[in-house]
Amino acid sequence: MQNRTDWHFSGRSWLIIDAVIAWIAVLLAYSFGTDLVVSWDTTFPNQPAAYPAAIGFTFFFILIGNIWGLHDPLRQKRFWPVLARVVMVVSISIILFLLFLYLFWLKQLGRTTVITIAISSTVLSMSCRFFLWKISQSYRRKLLLLMNDDDRRELINALGGSALPFEIVNPKDLLNKADMGDRAKLLEVCRKLKVDEIIVNNNYFSGKDQPWLVCFAEGIQVTSLNTFIERYFYKVSTKRLGINWLLELDLRLTHPVYHRWKRVSDIIMGTVGLVLTAPLMIVVMVMIYLESGAPIFYTQNRVGLRGKVFTIWKLRTMKLHAEGSGSKWTQKKDSRVTSIGQFLRRTRFDEIPQFWNIIVGDMSMIGPRPEWKNVADVWTDKIDLYPYRNLVKPGLTGWAQINYPYAITEEDVKEKLSYDFYYMKHATVLLDFQIVLRTIAAIMKGSR
């Protein structure tokens, strides 16, 4: 059976596409210039050569594009939001590039060249996205879902809200639930509907005689529901995980080389972060004292690596004696939060003292957020796999923090746990770098 091409583009694919676009935009601008040449040599003493300029603008374009989510494959569906992000990325990239040229090289680009780069990169980026989007819609892969109604409904809703090029086929007119266990009938329906991929819930069929095996042997791709969600939505489905999942977990964060690199980078970034933010922290400390007096800092017991409890440091954002009647979780628009505290929480500046926790080894820059001991005990009783997020060192920021908002309900906690487990399974230097970039975007947007 001839399967359709998967027109899904990963984040790395979009990054490469944008790098090529930025490179071409600069070379086009130099080609259109009457007094400019496309080479490694400068035409004028105060203007950079074409190829070095292309390298510089490409770097800033893909960096800012990553920060603003331009390479997120799940956010490529709607035209106008994507156009707004492209315009924002192009504008910021050009401004930073021009500042870099002037401050470090004492060079500058002509006004016509800058305008041409801006227009070319915007038009090329949007044209490429529109073209690829039209192709993906024309060659949508057909999926057959073999799972219960709740899982089916959940996956359909998730796919409907994404830009993924898939189409769910409905075999109910040709195949009832009882017939799905018949190999011959299932294969016949797959051929008739031209199914490209079958998504199977691991618990949907019982016993060793799995009917989808005949489809697999005929060249139809068969994927478990957990793997599909992990591959395209960058999270692990905690609702369907059993304790046996831990046996299959290759805990990359404990790899000797990666572990040492992570610790060294934590010490360096923690020290640099503490030194660079020291002037700002002094100003904020004075503002906290003037508004609500001492103490300036807030400490709390948090659960760290392998369940070890440590003291986390934060700048105080709540009124004095806010927890006098017993600690409770922070709510949106919490009346206990001070005026300066609201600003600190939006910008995450209240987390600055945690650079010290990172330096002493209680935390890492990247990892699951350390939970308050009392709250962790509650979720441990309600969610079976919750304690195992502590198999790795907690972090100042993490995959869950940049992909899901503040968790209040049990469903929220399970959803954030799905991202924590994904990070535990797929942790790499590149993923850490992406988390740092997207954290910068979250701070710039004032999200919490």
MOFENGI-V561689 format. One record per residue. RES is the residue in one letter. SS is DSSP state (alpha for helix, beta for strand, coil for the rest). OMEGA is omega in whole degrees, 0 to 359 (none if undefined). D_FIRST is the distance of its C-alpha to the first C-alpha in Angstrom with 2 decimals. Layout:
[[RES:SS:OMEGA:D_FIRST] [RES:SS:OMEGA:D_FIRST]]
This chain:
[[M:coil:182:0.00] [Q:coil:180:3.81] [N:coil:176:6.25] [R:coil:176:9.75] [T:coil:177:12.59] [D:coil:182:14.93] [W:coil:174:18.13] [H:coil:178:20.28] [F:coil:179:23.34] [S:coil:178:25.38] [G:alpha:179:29.17] [R:alpha:178:29.41] [S:alpha:179:27.16] [W:alpha:178:29.48] [L:alpha:179:32.45] [I:alpha:179:31.41] [I:alpha:180:30.77] [D:alpha:177:34.22] [A:alpha:178:35.85] [V:alpha:180:34.71] [I:alpha:181:35.91] [A:alpha:179:39.28] [W:alpha:181:39.76] [I:alpha:182:39.10] [A:alpha:180:41.39] [V:alpha:181:44.31] [L:alpha:176:43.93] [L:alpha:180:43.78] [A:alpha:179:46.95] [Y:alpha:179:48.70] [S:alpha:181:47.54] [F:alpha:180:49.02] [G:coil:184:52.27] [T:coil:183:54.92] [D:coil:184:56.71] [L:coil:177:53.76] [V:coil:178:51.73] [V:coil:181:48.33] [S:coil:176:49.30] [W:coil:182:50.44] [D:coil:180:54.03] [T:coil:177:55.77] [T:coil:178:57.20] [F:coil:184:59.84] [P:coil:185:61.41] [N:coil:180:60.53] [Q:coil:181:56.92] [P:coil:176:54.02] [A:coil:187:52.05] [A:alpha:185:48.66] [Y:alpha:174:46.43] [P:alpha:178:48.31] [A:alpha:179:48.24] [A:alpha:178:44.47] [I:alpha:182:44.07] [G:alpha:181:46.41] [F:alpha:179:44.93] [T:alpha:179:41.36] [F:alpha:182:42.52] [F:alpha:182:44.15] [F:alpha:181:41.32] [I:alpha:178:38.61] [L:alpha:180:41.16] [I:alpha:178:42.27] [G:alpha:178:38.74] [N:alpha:180:37.70] [I:alpha:184:40.82] [W:coil:174:40.21] [G:coil:182:36.56] [L:coil:181:35.22] [H:coil:179:32.46] [D:coil:183:31.42] [P:alpha:180:27.80] [L:alpha:184:28.65] [R:alpha:183:31.52] [Q:coil:190:29.91] [K:coil:187:29.37] [R:coil:188:32.73] [F:alpha:188:34.20] [W:alpha:175:37.90] [P:alpha:178:37.91] [V:alpha:178:35.82] [L:alpha:179:38.25] [A:alpha:179:41.19] [R:alpha:180:39.85] [V:alpha:179:39.25] [V:alpha:179:42.80] [M:alpha:181:44.25] [V:alpha:179:42.51] [V:alpha:182:43.56] [S:alpha:181:47.12] [I:alpha:181:47.60] [S:alpha:180:46.02] [I:alpha:180:48.36] [I:alpha:180:51.39] [L:alpha:180:50.76] [F:alpha:179:50.05] [L:alpha:177:53.30] [L:alpha:179:55.25] [F:alpha:180:53.87] [L:alpha:185:54.86] [Y:alpha:185:58.35] [L:alpha:186:59.17] [F:alpha:182:57.94] [W:alpha:186:58.12] [L:coil:179:60.65] [K:coil:179:58.36] [Q:coil:178:57.04] [L:coil:176:54.75] [G:coil:183:56.07] [R:alpha:180:55.63] [T:alpha:179:53.60] [T:alpha:180:51.26] [V:alpha:180:50.72] [I:alpha:180:50.02] [T:alpha:177:47.57] [I:alpha:181:45.68] [A:alpha:181:45.57] [I:alpha:183:44.35] [S:alpha:182:41.82] [S:alpha:178:40.24] [T:alpha:181:40.09] [V:alpha:180:38.64] [L:alpha:181:36.10] [S:alpha:181:35.02] [M:alpha:178:34.62] [S:alpha:180:33.01] [C:alpha:180:30.40] [R:alpha:179:29.69] [F:alpha:180:29.59] [F:alpha:181:27.31] [L:alpha:178:24.78] [W:alpha:179:25.12] [K:alpha:179:24.40] [I:alpha:181:21.25] [S:alpha:178:20.03] [Q:alpha:180:20.91] [S:alpha:182:19.00] [Y:coil:180:15.72] [R:coil:178:16.05] [R:beta:182:13.29] [K:beta:182:12.94] [L:beta:172:14.34] [L:beta:184:14.94] [L:beta:176:18.30] [L:beta:184:19.41] [M:coil:180:23.05] [N:coil:187:26.49] [D:alpha:181:27.80] [D:alpha:179:29.89] [D:alpha:180:27.18] [R:alpha:181:24.81] [R:alpha:181:27.64] [E:alpha:180:28.54] [L:alpha:179:25.11] [I:alpha:179:24.77] [N:alpha:180:28.26] [A:alpha:180:27.58] [L:alpha:180:24.53] [G:alpha:180:26.56] [G:coil:181:29.35] [S:coil:177:27.35] [A:coil:183:25.80] [L:coil:186:22.39] [P:coil:180:19.54] [F:beta:176:17.85] [E:beta:179:17.65] [I:beta:177:18.19] [V:coil:182:16.74] [N:coil:184:19.24] [P:coil:188:18.19] [K:coil:179:21.86] [D:coil:184:22.17] [L:coil:189:19.43] [L:coil:175:19.82] [N:coil:186:23.11] [K:coil:180:23.88] [A:coil:181:24.75] [D:alpha:181:21.51] [M:alpha:178:19.51] [G:alpha:179:20.81] [D:coil:185:19.35] [R:alpha:184:16.19] [A:alpha:181:15.28] [K:alpha:180:16.09] [L:alpha:179:14.31] [L:alpha:179:10.93] [E:alpha:180:11.87] [V:alpha:179:12.84] [C:alpha:178:9.80] [R:alpha:182:7.87] [K:alpha:181:11.12] [L:alpha:181:11.69] [K:coil:181:8.37] [V:coil:179:9.13] [D:coil:184:8.52] [E:beta:177:11.11] [I:beta:177:13.35] [I:beta:187:17.01] [V:beta:169:19.14] [N:coil:186:22.89] [N:coil:184:24.11] [N:coil:185:26.66] [Y:coil:178:24.67] [F:coil:179:24.02] [S:coil:178:26.89] [G:coil:183:27.07] [K:coil:183:24.95] [D:coil:181:22.48] [Q:coil:185:19.91] [P:coil:182:17.40] [W:alpha:181:14.70] [L:alpha:180:14.65] [V:alpha:177:12.44] [C:alpha:178:9.71] [F:alpha:180:10.58] [A:alpha:179:10.39] [E:coil:176:6.79] [G:coil:176:6.13] [I:coil:180:6.96] [Q:beta:178:10.22] [V:beta:185:13.23] [T:beta:175:16.60] [S:beta:181:20.07] [L:alpha:180:22.06] [N:alpha:180:24.74] [T:alpha:180:22.57] [F:alpha:179:20.98] [I:alpha:181:24.53] [E:alpha:184:25.86] [R:alpha:188:23.33] [Y:alpha:182:23.68] [F:alpha:172:27.12] [Y:coil:174:28.98] [K:coil:178:30.56] [V:coil:183:30.35] [S:coil:182:30.20] [T:alpha:181:33.56] [K:alpha:185:33.24] [R:alpha:181:30.71] [L:coil:172:32.18] [G:coil:181:34.06] [I:alpha:180:36.66] [N:alpha:178:34.19] [W:alpha:180:32.61] [L:alpha:178:35.75] [L:alpha:181:35.03] [E:alpha:185:31.81] [L:coil:174:33.64] [D:coil:189:34.26] [L:coil:185:37.29] [R:alpha:182:37.24] [L:alpha:178:40.49] [T:alpha:177:42.36] [H:coil:186:41.24] [P:alpha:183:44.59] [V:alpha:181:43.91] [Y:alpha:181:42.32] [H:alpha:180:45.01] [R:alpha:178:47.82] [W:alpha:182:46.41] [K:alpha:180:46.09] [R:alpha:179:49.66] [V:alpha:180:51.16] [S:alpha:177:49.39] [D:alpha:180:50.57] [I:alpha:181:54.16] [I:alpha:183:54.03] [M:alpha:178:52.38] [G:alpha:179:54.56] [T:alpha:179:57.72] [V:alpha:180:56.87] [G:alpha:181:55.85] [L:alpha:180:59.10] [V:alpha:183:61.25] [L:alpha:183:59.68] [T:alpha:182:59.84] [A:alpha:178:63.35] [P:alpha:179:65.20] [L:alpha:183:62.96] [M:alpha:178:63.30] [I:alpha:178:67.09] [V:alpha:180:67.13] [V:alpha:179:64.90] [M:alpha:177:67.06] [V:alpha:180:70.14] [M:alpha:178:68.50] [I:alpha:182:67.54] [Y:alpha:181:71.11] [L:alpha:182:72.67] [E:alpha:187:70.60] [S:alpha:175:70.78] [G:coil:179:72.67] [A:coil:2:71.82] [P:coil:180:69.73] [I:coil:184:67.43] [F:beta:177:64.69] [Y:beta:179:62.78] [T:beta:182:61.71] [Q:beta:177:59.47] [N:beta:178:58.12] [R:beta:180:54.39] [V:beta:182:52.04] [G:coil:184:50.87] [L:alpha:179:49.15] [R:alpha:174:48.83] [G:alpha:180:50.90] [K:coil:180:53.94] [V:beta:178:55.96] [F:beta:180:57.29] [T:beta:179:59.24] [I:beta:181:57.41] [W:beta:177:59.43] [K:beta:169:59.02] [L:beta:185:61.29] [R:coil:181:62.69] [T:coil:181:61.19] [M:beta:178:62.78] [K:coil:178:66.34] [L:coil:179:68.74] [H:coil:179:68.60] [A:coil:181:65.36] [E:coil:183:64.38] [G:coil:180:67.86] [S:coil:181:66.79] [G:coil:182:63.85] [S:coil:174:60.73] [K:coil:184:57.92] [W:coil:178:54.64] [T:coil:178:54.76] [Q:coil:174:53.76] [K:coil:182:52.90] [K:coil:180:56.18] [D:coil:182:58.07] [S:coil:180:61.81] [R:coil:183:62.64] [V:beta:179:61.15] [T:coil:180:63.78] [S:alpha:178:63.62] [I:alpha:178:63.03] [G:alpha:178:60.67] [Q:alpha:177:58.37] [F:alpha:181:58.13] [L:alpha:181:57.58] [R:alpha:180:54.75] [R:alpha:183:52.96] [T:alpha:182:53.19] [R:coil:178:52.82] [F:alpha:177:56.09] [D:alpha:180:57.30] [E:alpha:185:54.94] [I:coil:180:56.81] [P:coil:181:58.97] [Q:alpha:170:55.86] [F:alpha:177:55.80] [W:alpha:176:58.56] [N:alpha:179:56.37] [I:alpha:182:53.81] [I:alpha:183:56.50] [V:alpha:174:57.91] [G:coil:177:54.48] [D:coil:184:54.12] [M:coil:173:51.16] [S:beta:175:48.65] [M:beta:183:47.71] [I:beta:178:44.12] [G:coil:176:43.22] [P:coil:180:43.26] [R:coil:178:46.37] [P:coil:184:49.19] [E:coil:175:50.01] [W:beta:187:53.53] [K:alpha:181:54.58] [N:alpha:180:55.45] [V:alpha:179:52.20] [A:alpha:178:50.15] [D:alpha:179:51.90] [V:alpha:182:50.93] [W:alpha:176:47.20] [T:alpha:179:47.28] [D:alpha:186:48.52] [K:alpha:185:45.87] [I:coil:189:42.71] [D:coil:187:41.94] [L:coil:185:40.26] [Y:alpha:183:42.55] [P:alpha:187:44.98] [Y:alpha:171:42.29] [R:alpha:180:42.00] [N:alpha:175:45.28] [L:alpha:177:43.68] [V:coil:183:43.86] [K:coil:178:46.79] [P:coil:186:47.03] [G:beta:175:46.93] [L:beta:174:48.72] [T:beta:183:45.42] [G:coil:182:41.86] [W:alpha:180:38.23] [A:alpha:183:39.10] [Q:alpha:182:42.12] [I:alpha:182:40.28] [N:alpha:183:37.38] [Y:coil:182:39.34] [P:coil:183:42.86] [Y:coil:184:45.79] [A:coil:179:44.93] [I:coil:182:47.31] [T:coil:179:45.56] [E:alpha:178:43.75] [E:alpha:177:40.41] [D:alpha:181:41.23] [V:alpha:179:42.05] [K:alpha:180:38.80] [E:alpha:177:36.86] [K:alpha:178:38.88] [L:alpha:179:38.42] [S:alpha:177:34.64] [Y:alpha:176:35.24] [D:alpha:180:37.84] [F:alpha:177:35.50] [Y:alpha:179:32.86] [Y:alpha:179:35.59] [M:alpha:183:36.73] [K:alpha:189:33.30] [H:alpha:184:32.47] [A:coil:176:35.99] [T:coil:177:36.31] [V:alpha:180:38.87] [L:alpha:179:36.57] [L:alpha:177:35.95] [D:alpha:180:39.72] [F:alpha:179:40.39] [Q:alpha:179:38.07] [I:alpha:179:39.87] [V:alpha:181:43.20] [L:alpha:181:42.21] [R:alpha:174:40.95] [T:alpha:176:44.09] [I:alpha:178:46.15] [A:alpha:180:44.38] [A:alpha:178:45.10] [I:alpha:180:48.75] [M:alpha:180:49.02] [K:alpha:179:47.68] [G:coil:180:50.07] [S:coil:184:47.44] [R:coil:none:48.19]]
